[in-house]
Amino acid sequence: MSANNNSTRRWKGLSGALKAARTIFKPKSNISVPQTLPRPPPLQHQPVSQPPIPPNSPFTRPTPRRQDTISAWNWLSTSTKQQFKSYLEGKADWTPLIVLKGDDAKNALKVMQALNDDDHSLWQKWLGLEKDSCQGKLIHLEVKLAQESGELPEFLFVKTDDVTRDAINGGGCADVYQGNLEGSNVALKRLRFFVNMTDDEKRANTAHFAREALMWIHLKHPNVIELYGIDTEWFHGTPCMVMPWVEETNIRSYMAKNQELLTVEQLNVWIIDVANGLTYLHSRGVIHGDLRGANILMENNVAKLTDFGLSVFEGQLSRVYRSNRGGACHWLAPEILKPELFNVISQRPTKQSDVYSFAMVCYEIYASQRPFNEFNDAQVIEKVADKQRPSKPKAMSDDLFNLTEDCWTHFPTERPEISQVVTRLGEYGM
């Protein structure tokens, strides 16, 4: 179906509602990407039960014209440029930058987009800095400035067509449709928590969500599904996340269809994929919040993380982080399931709770079933609160199970960071 055959209409009024949503982003210290494990070479055997993937050229987001970028940089005052550099160097906070308004804010956001897309040359020419050590701070500044100024970069919004009438699949907090973006097959994720909102609520919360998406759109990693942008034209203004179309499926379904691949060596490769993807997210200050097999997609036998941050955003909308959504509690840390046991009020996920979920994913991959598979949600919550954990899967090595136990230990402060997990996996020869 094409856009001309649907009663679609351009959703209006976004700019007037941008200031309605407010969220808090804390400035980050200088961030460098931790060392990740190299992916072992492909195994001799390849999946045979998966149908051939049709040719599909990936979408490439247009970069700003160089002249526009230079004009935006020249627009900024000398003091703003110096404050910008000082913030990225960690010598000053972002206070003087996030108060920019109007054309000053628009041009600052154009500069940030150019730096995010740049291959290092502009970083050296304008700032004399290395991109890898500063990009995390840049992304958080971009999000915060968009929030405070009410401005959103145009590149964040994309226009798709030929969207399927019915959802192809779905799960968690979204229904998935297939569409086309400038010749590329794409997935449109229609976010369910917008469906029952009034038009006014959609406007305010779409602006809020768009600022969250600003952070995700800059994330590029082999083990992370890319976000192309947001489409607000379909489904009566309900925002859709636009991502690459993945012909294959989530890791659990993939394993069920490709039993011949399930060697210990291959399982370890997928665990490395997940660990590397999570390491990258954490290095950029992004919490996944819903790490489990259903949110690990398979593409060409490579595991890639998706839907990171959606559960956190949903919690911001409802003011309550729901720990019982769709059976996800089987992977959730005890401080999320029963925060009162830890003298905390917030149920918001953290890097430590992501590490706990990673351990449950390791179990899930080796056991080919969800943790605590025989128990319902209420029973799982009580068992996890009582410090009970799944038994060691038969094929899992002692070293890997010891690491898994360290990751799902009861108290968050006693869990290793995911970068430390990657180091230990390397020491085990995985």
N, C-alpha and C positions, 0 to 999 in steps of 0.2 A: 504494500500500500504506500502511496506517496502522500506528501503533505497536502497536495492539492485535492486529494480525495477525502480528506478529513476535515471536520469542522474545527480546525485549529486556528488559534489567534495569538498574536504576539502579546505576551503578558506584559501589561503596562504598570507603571508606577513604582518600579524597583528603586529608582534613584531617590524618590521622595521618602522611601521607608528605610533607607540604609542606616539612618541614625537611630532607629528604633531598637536595634539589637546591641547588646553590650556583652562582651566577654573579657576575661582577664588573661593576658599573656605576659609572663614574666621574662625579662631579658635573660639571655643565656650567656654563660662565659664562652670564651673562645672554644670552638668545637672542632676537633679533627676526627676524621673517620677512623675508628679502630681497625686494626688489622683483621682481615677476614680470611677464612681458610680457602685455598684454591679448590675448585671443584675437581674431583678425580676424573680422569678421562672416561668417556662413555664405555659401557660394558659391551661385550661382543654381541649379545643378543639385544634386539630392539623390540618394542611392542608390536604385536602382530594383530591383536584383536581390535585396535583402534583404527577407524577408517582414515584414509589419507586426508590430510589437511588441505583444503583448497587454497590456491594462491591468493594472497592478500597483502597489498602494500600497506605497511603501517602508516598511520597518520602522522604528519610532521607539523607541529604547531608553528605558524609563521613567526619569524623574528622581526622585531621592529626595524624599519629602514634606518640605515646607519646615520643618515642626515638627521632624522627625527631624534635618534639617541643622542647625537652630539648637541643638538639644539636643547634637549632636555637638560643635559649636563651643564651647558653654558647658562641656562636660565637660573640655576641655583646660585645663591650668593656664596662668596668666598667663605664666610663664617659657617654656612650650612655644610659646605663641602668638608671643612675642617672638623666640624662636629660629627659628621658622618664617618670620617676616617677614625676619629678618636673612639667613637662607639665600637666600631668593628675591631679596633685594636684592644678593646677592653680597658681603655683609659678614662672613659666617661660613660654615663648612662644615656638612655635615649630620650630623656625629657625634652631637650630643645628640638628634637626632630619630630616627635609625635604631635606637636602642636601646629605643624604646618597645615595650611588650609588652601582651598581653591587651587589656582594654577601652581602654586608652590608644591602642594601635595601631589597633584597630578604628575608634574615633572619629576618629582622625587620617586614616585612609583614607576615611571617609565625608566628611570635610571636603574632602579632595583631589578626590573625585569631584564634589562640589557645585561646586567652583571650576572644574574642567575643563568642566562642563556649563553654567556660568554665562555670562551675556552681559556681564559686567563689573561688575554692581551689587554682588555680594558681594565682589569684589576691592577695590572702593572702600570699602565699608562696613567690612569686617573688617581690611583690610591697607593701604588707601590706595595700592594699586599698580595698574599697568596689566597686563592679562592678556597682551597680545601679547608683552611683553618678558620675561615670567616663566614662561609655560606650559611651555616646554621643560624648565626646571629642575624645575618641579612634577612633570612626568611621570616624570622620572628618579628623583626622591625617592620617588614613589609605588611604583615598581618596586622600589627598594632596600629600602624599609620592608616591603613584602610579602615579600621574600626573607628579611630578617633576623628578622621577627616570626613568620613562618609563617602569616600571615593573608592571605586573598584576598577581594576584594570580591565580594558575591553577584552583582552586575550582570554580571560577566564571563562567567557561565554562562547559557546559554539552552537551551530545550527545543524541538526541532523535531518535526514529525510528517509523515506522508505521504511518507516518503523512498523514492526509487526503489530497487528491488532491485539493479539493475545500475548501474555507473558510466555516466554520460552521455558523459563524455570524461575525459581525464587527460593528464598530462605532467609532466616535471621530477620533483618529489618528492611528488605528490599525485594521487589519483583523485577525480573530481568527480561528486557525486550531486546530484539535485534534490530539494528538500523544501519544507516550508511552515513559516513562523514567524509565528504570529499573523496569518494571512491574507496574508502576503507570500511570493511565490516567492523561494526562496533557494538558493544553492549551498552544499553541504557538501563541504569539501575534506578527504578522509581522508588523513592524512599517512602515507606508506608506511614511513618509518623507524620507526614504532611497531608495524607489523604483526607482526613476528617477535619482539617482546619478550615476556618473561614478565610475568605480572600485577604482580609487585613492581617490575620495571623500568618498566612503564607508569605505575604510581602515582608513582614518584619523578620520572620525566621529564615526565609530564603536569603536575605541579606546577611544574617548571622552565619548561615551555613556556607555561603559563598566565601566569607572571610576565612572559615576553617579550610575550605578547599584550596585557598591560596597557598597554604602550607603544603598540601598534598601534591599539588600540581608540579611542584619543583622536585619531587622525589624521583630519582632515576637510579635504578639498581637492577641487576639481572634477576634477583629473587624477590622483586616487588612489582606488582601489577601497576602500570602507569595510569594516571588520571589525565585524560585529554581536556576535560573542562566540564561545564554545566550547561544543560539545555533546559530552558524554562518554557519552551513553546508547546510542548506536548502535555496532555493530561490536565488541561485547564490550569496551567501555571504551576503544577507540582514539579519541583526541580528534579532533574534526572542527572545522575553522575554518568559521564560518557567515558568508557574505557575500551581497551582493545577487546575484540571478540575472541574468546578462547574456545576452540573447538572441543578440546578435551574437558575434563571435569575436575571436581575436587579430589584430593588425594585418596580418600577412602574409597570412593567409587572407582577411581582409576586402578587402585590395587585389586579391587574385586574383579575387574575386567582383564587384568594382566597378571594373573597368578604366576606365570612363568618368569616374571621379573623379580619375584620376592625372595631374593637372596639376601644374606646379611650385608654383603657389600653394597647392594643397591639401597637397602633401607638406611644404611649409614650415610650414603650420598644425599638422600632426601633430608635427613636430619641436619646435615651440614648446610643444605640449601636454606632450611628454615632458620637455623642459627645465624647464618650470614645476613639473611633478610632482616631479622629482628635486630641484629647488631647495627645495621645501617639505620633503621628507624630510630632506635634509641640515640644514635649519634647525632641525629637531627632533632632531638627533643620530642619525638612523636611516640606516644603510647599506643600500642595496638588495642588492648582492652577486650578483645574477643578472639584470642588465638586458639584455634582448634582446627581439626581436619576439614570441616566444611568451609573454612576461610583460607584454605591453602589450595590454590588451583595448580593444575598440571599443564604445562605447555612444552611439547617436545621432550618429555621425560624430565623436565626441570620443575621443581616446586617453587611457587611464587606466592607471596603473601598478598591478601586482598582484604578489603573492608576494614582496614585499620582506622581507628578513631571514630567509626560510626556509632558505636555503643556509647562512647564518651559524649559525643554530640547529642545523641538522643537523651542522655541523662541531663544535659544542660537544659534541654527544652522542657523536660518534665520535672526538673528540680530533684529527681530521684534516679539514681542509677539502679536499674532493675537487674537483680542478680539471678532471676529465675526465667529469663527469656529463652524459650524454645529449647530447654534442656542444656543450656550453656553452663549451668552450675557444675556439671561434671568436670569442667576444666578450670573452674574459678578458684582462686586462693581463699583460704579461710577468713582473712581480714576483709574480703569483699562479701563473702556469704554471711559472716557474723561479726560485723565491726565492733559490736559492743564487747566482745571478748578481748579486744585489743585497745580499749579505751579511746577509740577514734569515732568521729561522727560521720565523716565522709566515706562513701563507698566507691569513690572514684578510683579507677585502676591506676596503677603505678608501674614503674619499670620492674619493681620486685614482683608484683602480681603477674606481669607478663612472663617473667622467668619461671614462676610456678606453672603457668599454663604451658610453657615450652616443655617442661618435664612431663606433663600430661600428654602432650603431643608425641613425645618420644615413646611413651607407653602405647599410645593409640597406633602409632606406625608399626611397632613390633607385635602388638597383640591383634591388630586388624579389627579392633572394636573400641568403642569409647570407654574411658575409665569408669569404673563402677557400673558396668553395663547392665548388671542384673538388678540394679536398685533404681527407685524413682527419685525425683528431685528432692523431696523432703528427706528421704533416707540418706541421700548423698550429703546434704547439708549437715546432718547430724554426725555422720561418719567423719567428714573432713574436720568439723569442729572438734571431734574427739581424737584427732591426730591419726586417724586411720588412712592408709594409702593402698593403692593397688599392689598386688604381688609382682615379683619379677617375671617378665615374659620369658619363656623357655629359651629362646634364641639370643636374648640380649646378653652381652658380655658383662662380667662383674664390674669392670671399669665404668662402662656406660651406665649401669644401674646405680653404682655409687654416686656418679655425677647427677643422675636423675633424682636420687634421694636428697642430695644437697640442694637441688633446685626447688623441690617441693617441701622442704623443711617448713615447720609450722610458723616460725617467726620471720617476718619479712627481712629484718636486718641481718639475718644469718644466711640469706641466700646470696650466691655469687652474682656479680654483674654478668650480663650476657657476653661481654667481651672476654671475661675470664672463662666462661663456658667454652667459647670458641678456642681459646688457648689450650684448654684441657682436652678438647676433642682432637686437636692437632697432636698433643702429646701421646694420645692413645693410638695414633697412626690411622685415624679415620680420614 
